[in-house]
Amino acid sequence: MHKFFLICTLAALGSIACPGQEKFKLSGKVTSTTGPAVEAGDVMLLRPGDSTVVKVTIIRAGQFDFNQVEKGAYVLKAACLGYLDAFASVQLDKDTEVALTMEESAVALQGVSVVGEKNVFSSKEGNLTMNVENTIFAETSNTVDLMTKLPGIQLTPDKQLVYAIGRAEVVIFLDNQRVTMNDLTSLSPRDIRDIEIVNNPSSKYDADGRVVILVRRKVNQNQGFKTDISETASIKRRYNNYLQVNTSVRRNRLELKGNVQYNHLKIWERNSHDFRIDRYDLRSNYAATSVENSPQFVLGGGVFYQLNDDDYISVNANARIRDVTYPNNANSVFSNGERQDNIITNTFNDNRRVYYSGNGNYSKKLKKLKGQLFFGAQYSGYAEDLATSIFNGFNGTPEVESAYNNQLFRINALSGKIDFEKALWKDAKWEMGVNVSKADAKAIADIRNYQPPASIFSTYDYDELIKAGYTQLSGKLSKISYTAGVRAEDARIIGGFRDSTDRLLDRRQLMLFPKANVDISLDTTKGITFNYAKSIRRPNFSSLNQIVVYLNPFTEFARNITLRPTITHDLSAGFRYKDKLLRVFYYWQQDPVYFGTEFDEARQVVTLKDRNYAREAGVNVSLTYPIKYKQWSSTNVMVANFSRITDPEATLNEPRPNVYLYSSNQFALPRNYSLLVTAWFVTKRYTGLYERNGLSSVDLGVSKTFFERLSCTLSFDNIFRGQNFVQTFDIDDVYSRGTYFEDVRALSLTFKYSLGAVKSAFKNVDTDMNIDRIK
């Protein structure tokens, strides 16, 4: 594989010395008559005779470019909301840069949302982008729920992990900053321009993760202030309420941002399990229900200062505080041979979770070197405390307190990074960077059993140091675009209990992660893409947590502190025709992580927790097919997936292919109403290890803006309650069938009121590439 990467790199380097292209590059800047750059809009390349559209591109940060344009005469047309259209004539016989100036329209469209005409989805080079700005998606109650609208993307029930169908967990970036779902809670959908699903992330995105979700915020240089006040009332199985205020103030080169949220959540959870251990003649089943009373506070703020047109410094901080009190009630039946016990278990839990993060950035353009330099530092942390009182009643007897658990978990992470990029020749660019991160964690468990009397006290310490560096070359040769890079990571990991001289973890890993991508443009409407990538997925820091959720005397949920990272190899090819996209992926993994069981013979307890399996391999084929007709626009995705998980300790079944279907339909209705209908369905899945049931969802949303500032959205999610999840497996001689009942169906009404009209120029980058492991 190293030979393969070397060949790709040498080929890329060789292209730098190649002679001029037969076609030319047309690029330029778009500014307003008042001076600032026009940060968002469209630029069309027209033929002067009949105004036929040759190509269309978008304005990003005041810049646009067209590549591989044939020699000849053209007309450029720039269009942007709030500005009059601008035109320029171009005679193209060499690489040309054009300056366009746009005049603000006589009636300023401040704070107006235009809904219905904009294409919701677009694709480029194998990546799918969902446009949020000026669509009904901007009226979603929160950004986490917005993620569920992405094609091929699903969230876990706790909404802390995001998965791509057939491709496992994804990594999330916000404006090139790596973030967690905790960070997205402080971002309003109205501040998002678009969300891109990057199927083939380059070496710059680090080695962790096979798919990247890139969230881009709106960018503007307008002076003034803007405040959005949002209130959402949501009825699930219980009533939930979300109140949010976002404010930004910009004066000259200085911008301040702040946000406050108060969410009062009533989270309903229910699951049931059937267990069978034949070698001990044991049987058990239970049904457990809990309702969390969970007030949540989210705070965030930032300072951004534009040193000049190219350089800036910024500081950003955010925090989430969640206090949870909840009872957990379980009815269980346990049998051992001819003996059978009926058990009622009630647990009372007090849980506090605090997440916090802060970072500082400095970006500098090196004009003489034609390069860009970036420095960043970040500190993040997470704290969780859980106190649990446990009461059991056997065979109709009164319930008696049987145990008290007091558990604490702390994680702190500090990181720094340097990135450098340099333009080499025409479209060739070289990038390199280094990143250092250090994390330490502490988990304390104080377990006191009363029947029979016993106590356990333990402290687990964990230290991790990761040093990484990458280099990457990208460019174009005629109709071929290429990217080739490699990332090296040196990880030192130590973990163990304080009362033991033996370490549970003592690892030193030095690994290379090559990535290469080639995109060949066959003509203006067709192209093919080839990609190879090696990646690693390290366990989340939450796996270090010793916190155990007690269900009944026979069953408990726990973490796994000995999880190993998963290594993945991906090969893919794609074909695009206009806005249609066909992709084929083949992957193989070492040490994949999935849910499993572990039986403690001495305690007679089954523990449910994540574990490593030996190997996984699979193929998936996806087709993206958009449709546009009058006031109706539709994006449709089909994924056919086949995967096989193997492990010597598991009883395997015969794997079978499954199909995932997704359709998002937007209708522009009279009187500026907008209707969105989204539906998805996945068939029953057999992976060789698991048997999982089919799932489905249908969501409706209607939105309208009144008086240019007040928007109202009525939504009904998961109308038919199609997300109850059933999973069956047989691991380590423990047969398990679990059912997890959803609390996704929701009827929600959202009101948003906007004051002011400024949109942000704010830039801030999370420098800790492992931040999303803090959950």
Helices and strands as residue ranges (DSSP letters): H 2-16, E 24-32, E 40-46, E 53-60, E 63-69, E 72-79, E 86-92, E 96-102, E 121-124, E 127-131, G 136-139, H 143-147, E 153-155, E 162-164, E 168-169, E 171-174, E 177-179, H 181-184, G 189-191, E 192-198, G 203-205, E 212-217, E 224-235, E 239-251, E 254-277, G 278-280, E 282-306, E 312-336, E 339-366, E 371-394, E 400-425, E 428-450, E 453-477, E 480-497, E 505-521, E 526-537, G 541-544, E 549-552, E 555-557, E 566-577, E 580-590, E 593-600, E 605-612, E 615-629, E 632-646, E 658-668, G 670-672, E 674-682, E 685-686, E 691-692, E 695-706, E 710-717, E 725-731, E 734-741, E 746-756, G 771-773
